[in-house]
Amino acid sequence: MICIQCGYEIATAPDQCPLCKGEWQGWELLFAPHALDDLRAQVMGWIAQLPFPTLMEWIASPKGLRVRLYLPPHVAEGVVHSWSGMTGQHSRWRSLGIVKVQSGGYALHTSNRLPSLIASAKDSDPLLAIGSRLISAAREGHDASLRLWLLGNEDQLQEKLRSLSSYSYGTEGGVGNDTPNSWGLQLDFLRAGLFFGMLMAGISGGILFAGWFNPFAVSMFVVAGITICLASALGIRDWLAWRSIPKEVVERRIQEPLLKVAFSISEPIQLPLLAGEQFWHPIESVWPAIQKHTFPLPAGELAGLIAPLQLGEGSGLLDRAVWQEARALAVKWRWRLPAPVRRSRSARAARPVWMPCVVELARELAGAAERARSRKIALEEMEGGCFTITNLGGLGGTYFTPIVNHPEVAILGLSRARREPVWRNDAFEPRLMLPLSLSYDHRVIDGADAIRFLRWVAEALEQPFLLSLQG
């Protein structure tokens, strides 16, 4: 069924459209608490696969920024779930169920034929630039909520621009500039129309002035000639406006998916989004009225608005509630000790201690590190840990104070090993010294047990062969 109001094609009945009722399937983006690689190329392809219509929302509060995604109910959830695989499980969308999207607001208008996002440079983070403006407005008491509506593809416009690029800056396939082109033919047609209209209006005006024929019939020819002149002149003006678009702008638009989009905001604030003149126009009901306020934008520029942060962890930008906890070992994440352990007795202390099987532990950690580097690690493998090992030896330094990651109970930090003179057997000997730093939750772990554990780690590293026998 097709909704008679908004044109949504999967409505249960012509007058029972969930989108017109404001019922959307909501998702909230969980960010990684650290900087990631530039994934805008992958995110651009991901955006191009989203169904239409799709709504993205940036909600700002004094606590920080949240990013949400709204889709028609029960449509293309697989595209949403593919996000976590694309980001290597660093980031994912959390389902919010059916959400009632608030109506009313202001729609963005621009005078530019091919607008561009202001903060769309390759080495910039548009999310940081726009998000900081929204948070500042929220802290001043404004209702800061920016929405992006994805309403379709601009295939016809992109083909038009491809033809314009061919005409303006050399033809496709290395063919000479005299090759027929739709833009060249259009200009010739408009010129001919202008000349014919002027000729028709001039001759008819002369005949009307001379009074040779019926004045009413001749007047109709004069009006027709003037109309043709005006239409041709306006067409030439429009042609020149398209022709004046810079070459690099046209080429960018034909190299990326071009989408029909619209921006709306809950309350007008000082928020420059697009290059050129822009203003916010009030609308009573955002959907489906927003479909009348669209303009084209490339998917690559839109990708920068939701791609994972690159230049920093965004601790001053994102709401803490949308940080995804991640743990890893030696691959820029914190990793939990694997679950398989066994109960053993120390030959030195004659008391029970918990000690992992070294061979199994080494095998599992190596596999986990490899999956993390190749971005194939599952989210379930990074949750539920109670102990963290963090290695800063590659960065240098000596001792440091690692902070326990709640709800874990302890964390062991390793620094860079170096050779130092150590007094042994009445003489100094060069020894390889590895600084170890242990932090633990005293409410759970007794201090004496913690130091015994740390001493056991040191002895195990000094005598790895005995450790393999015990494990």
N, C-alpha and C positions, 0 to 999 in steps of 0.2 A: 504494500500500500504506500501511496505517496501523500504526504501531508499537503493539504491545499493552501496552507499559510506559509510554510517555510520551504517546501519542496523536499523534505527529508524522505528518503526512498524506502525506509524500513519501518514506517509507522504501523502500529497495530490496526489503525483505522484512519480514514482521512481526517477525522476530527479528534483523534486520540493520539496526538504526537507527544512523546515524552519530552522532547526538547522544548516544545512550546510551553509545556508545563514547568519547565525549569529542572527536569530530572536528568542528571548526567551521571555517568560512572566516574567517580573521582579517584585520583592517584596522587600521592605526595612523594616528591623526590628526596631520597636520602643521599647526602653527599659524603664522600670520604673525608676524614679529618686531616688530610695532607694533600699536597699538590700532586696532580697527575700529569701525564703527557698530554700534548695537544691532540684531542680526539675530535676536533671540529669536522674533519673530513668524514669520519664514521658517523657522527651525529647528523651531518647533513643528509647522508643516505638514509638514516633512521627516520628523520623528519619526512622525507619524501615518501616513506611507506605508510605514514599515518593515514587513517581514514578521514573523510570529510563529512561533516564538519568536525573540527577538533579545536578545543579551547585550552590555552595555557595561561596560567595566572601566577603573578608574582605578588604575594601578600606580605606587606611590611608592617612591623609592629616595633615598639621600643626594644623588644628582645632580639630582633633580627629579621631576616628574610626567609620566606618559605616559597617553594616553587611547586605548583600543582598542575595536574593535567586532567582534563575532563573529556571523556569520549561518550558517544551514544551508548546506551546500555547494551551490554553483551556483544560488543563489536570489536574485533581485532585485538583481543587481550594478548594474543601471542606477540604482537609487535611491542607491547609494553614490557612483557617478560624478557624479550630479547635484549633489553637495555643492559641488564646485569651481566650478560655474557659479553656484550660489546665493551664494557668497562672493566672486564676482568674481575667481576664481583666487588669492585670497589664502591660501586654506587648502584642503587636499585630504586624502583618505584614501589611504594607501600600503598596497598589498596585502602580506600576510604569508604567503599560501598557506594550506594546511590546518594548523591549529594544534590541539594536544592541550590541552584545557582541564582544568586540575587539579580533581579532585573533593574533597569535604569542605569544611567551614567552618561558619559560623554564619549563621542566617537572622534577619532583623529582625522583631520583633513589636511591635505598637502597640495600645493600647486605644482609640484614636480611630477613630470610624466613617469620618470623612472627613479623613484626616491631611493635613498640609501640610509642605513643606520649610521648615526654619527660615530659611535664607538665600534666600528667593524673592522679596524685594522688587524692585520695578521698577528701582531705581537701584543695585542691588547686583550683585556677581559671585559667584554661588554656587560657581563653580569655584575662585575664589580662597579662599573661606572653608573649603570642605571639603578642597581640595588642600593647603592649609597644614597642616591637622591631620594628614593622611596623611603628609606629608613629615616632620613633627616626630616622628611615631611611627616612621617608617623610620630616622631618625637615632638613635633610642633603641634600635635593634636589633629592632624588631617587623617582622613580615611584613605590611606595609600594602598590601592589595589590596582595593578596594571594587568590588562588582559590582551592576549594575542589570539585572534581567530584565524584559523586555517580553513579556507572555504573552497579551495579547488586549485587546479593547475591552470596556468596561463599558457597553454600550448599554442593557441593561435597568435598571441602576442609574441611569444618566443620565435615562432616561424617568421613573423613580420620583422622582428629585429635581426634575425639571421639574414633575411633578404636585404635589409637596410645596411648591414655590415658588408655584405657582398657588393652592394652598389657604391657605398661611400669610400671603402678602404681597400679596393681591389676585389676581384671576383673570386668565387670558389673554384678550386682546381687549377688555378693559374691561368684561367681564360682571360682574354683581353677585356678592357673596360667597355668595349663596344658591344659586348654580349648582352642580349635582351634581359632586362631585369624588371620586376614588378614596380619597383620604385621609380625607375627611369620611365617606364611606360605610363605610370600614374602622372608624373610631372608633364610628359608630353600631352596627355589627355587634358590636364587642367589648363595648360597653355592654349591648346586648341579651343577648349570651351570658353576661355576668357576672350580670345580673338573672335570666335563666332558670336558670342553674346554681344560684344561691342559692335560688331558689324550689323547684327540683326537689329539692335536697339537704334543704331544710327540711321540705317536705311528706313526703318519703320517710322522714326521720328521725322525724317525728311518728308516722307509720303504724307504723314499726318499733318505736317505744317503746310504742305502744298494743297491738301484737301482733295486728292485724286480719288480716294476710295472712301468706303464707309468709315467714319471716325472711330466707331466702337470697335470694329474688327482690327483696325490698324493699332488702336491703343492696346489691345490684347497682345499684339506682337511686340510692342514697345516694352510692356511689362514683362513679357517672357524673356526678352533680350536682357533686360536689367537683372532679372532673377538669375539667369545663367551667368552673367558677369559676377554677381555677388557670390554665388555658390562657388564658382571657379576661384575667385580671389580668396575666399575663406579656405578653400582646399589647398591652395598654394601656401597660405600662411601656416596651415597645419603641417604641410609637408616640410616647410622650412624649419618649423619647431622640432620635428623629429630629426631632421638632418643636422641640426645644431648640437645634438647630444654628443658628448665626447666619445671618441673611439674606444677608449678603455672601458667606459661604462657599458657600452653596447656589447663588447666582447665578453665581459663578465656575466652579463645577463644570458648569453647564449651558451655558456659553458657549464652552468649550474641549473638544477631544476628551479623553474620560476613559478612561484605560488601566488595565488590570490588571497591576500590577507587583509585584516583590519585590526586596529588597536582601539581599545576602549579603556576608560579609567573611571573609577568610582567618584572621584572628586578632582576637579581641575587643579593641577599644581604646576610649578615651574619644572617641567621635565622635557628637555629637548631630546627627541628621539631620532628625527630624520633631518637630513641636510636640506636646507632651503626653508621656505615659509611654511608654517604649520599652525593650526589652531584646533581647539576642541569644540565640537558641536554637540549640544545637549540632545539626548534621545530619551524618550519615556520608557521604552522597552528595548533592551539590548538585542534580544533575539525575538523575531528574525530581522528587525530593522537594521542590524549591523551589516546585513548583506548589501545595503545600498551605499556603504562607505568603504569600499574595498580599493586597494591599489596593489601593484605587483612588488614583490620582494624576493630576492634569491634565497634559496634554502641555506646557502653557506653563511649568510649574514645572520639568519635566524638561529643557526646552530650555536653561535657564540653566546646567545642568551640563556641557553640551558646546558651547554657543555660543562663538564667538571672544571673547577677552577684550576688555572695553570700557574699564576704568578704568586700564589700564596694559599694558605689553608682557609682563609676567609673567616678567621676567628672573630673579627669585629663586624662581620657582615651577616653570616648565617645564624639562624636561631639554633640554639644547642639541641633542640628537640629533633632537628633534621640531620644531625651528624650520625653517620653510621659507624659503629664501633668496628675496628678491624685489628687483628692481631697477626703478627708474623715473626719470622726469625731470619735474620741475615739477608733479607730481601726487601728492606725498607718497610716491612710490616712487623708487628709484634705477633709472635706465634706461641700458642699454648703448648705445654708438654703433652704428647700424645697419651691417650688413655691407658694403653697396656702397661701395667706395673706388676711387680710380684713382691711378696713379703720375704725378706732375707735377714740374716744375722751377720753382723760385722764381726770378723775374727779378732778385731782389736778390742771392741767394747763389750762383747758378750751381752748385747741388748738389741731388741728389735728396732729396725729402722726401715723406712720405705725407700726402695731403691729400684729404678727402672731397669729393664733388661737392655743392656748397652747396645747389643747388636740390633735388636728390633727398633730401639729408639733411633739409632743412627740411620737405619734404613728408612724409617718413616719420615724423619726430618729431611733427609735428602730428597725423597719423593715429593714432600710438601713444598720444599724450596723450589724445585724444578717446576712444579705446577704453578706456583705463584709467579715465577719469572715469565712463564709462557701464557699467563692470564687464563689458566684453565682451572684454577682452584675453586672449589664450591664454597658457598657462603657458610654452609653447615660446618665446614672444617675450620672456620675461624671463630666459632662461638663456643661458649661454655668452658673456657679455660680457667684455671685457678692459679697458675704460675706463669710468669713471663720471663723470657731471656732476651735481653737487648744488647747488641754488640755495636759499640762505637769505636772499635779498634781501627777501622779504616779511616776515621777522621782524626786520629791522634788523641792527645790528652792523657791524663793519668786517672785519678779517681773522680767520680761524679756521684750525684745523688739521684738515682732513679726513683720515680714516683709510682706508687702502687696504683694499678688501673682497676678501680672498683668495678665489679664486686670480687676481683681476684684478691689474694691474700699476701702475695709476695712477688718481688721482681729482682732478678739478678742481672747486674750490669757488668760487662766486660770492656776494658779499655785496651790500648795498644801495648803489646808485650815488648820489652826492651832488655838488653843485657846490662846488668849492674854488678858492681863488686859486692860480694857477700862474705862475711867473716865465717869461715868453716875450718875446723881442724887447725887452729892456730895460724891461719893465713887467709888472705883475701882470694876469693875465686870468682871468675866471671860466671854469673848465673842468669838464665832467662827468667825475668820476673813478669808475671801477668797480674795487673791490678784487678781485683774483684770488689764489687760494691753490691751489698745485699740490703734491700729495704723490705720491711714486712709489717703486717698489721698486728700490733701487740695485743689486740683484743682476741686474736685467734692463735697466735704463735708465741710461745714462751721464748724469751731472749736467749736462754741457755741452749735450747734446741736449735735456734737459728744459727748460733755460732758453731755448734757441733756440725750442723749441716754444711756450713761454709768451710769448716776445716776438712770435712770429708771430701768436698769438691776439690780443695787444694791438693790433698793427698792423692785423690784419684787422677788428677792431671799430672802429678809428679810421677806416678807409677801406673801408666795406662795399661800395662800388661796385666798387673794384678786386678785392675778394674774389669778387664775382659774376662778373667777367670771367675771373678765374683758374679758378674752379670750373666 
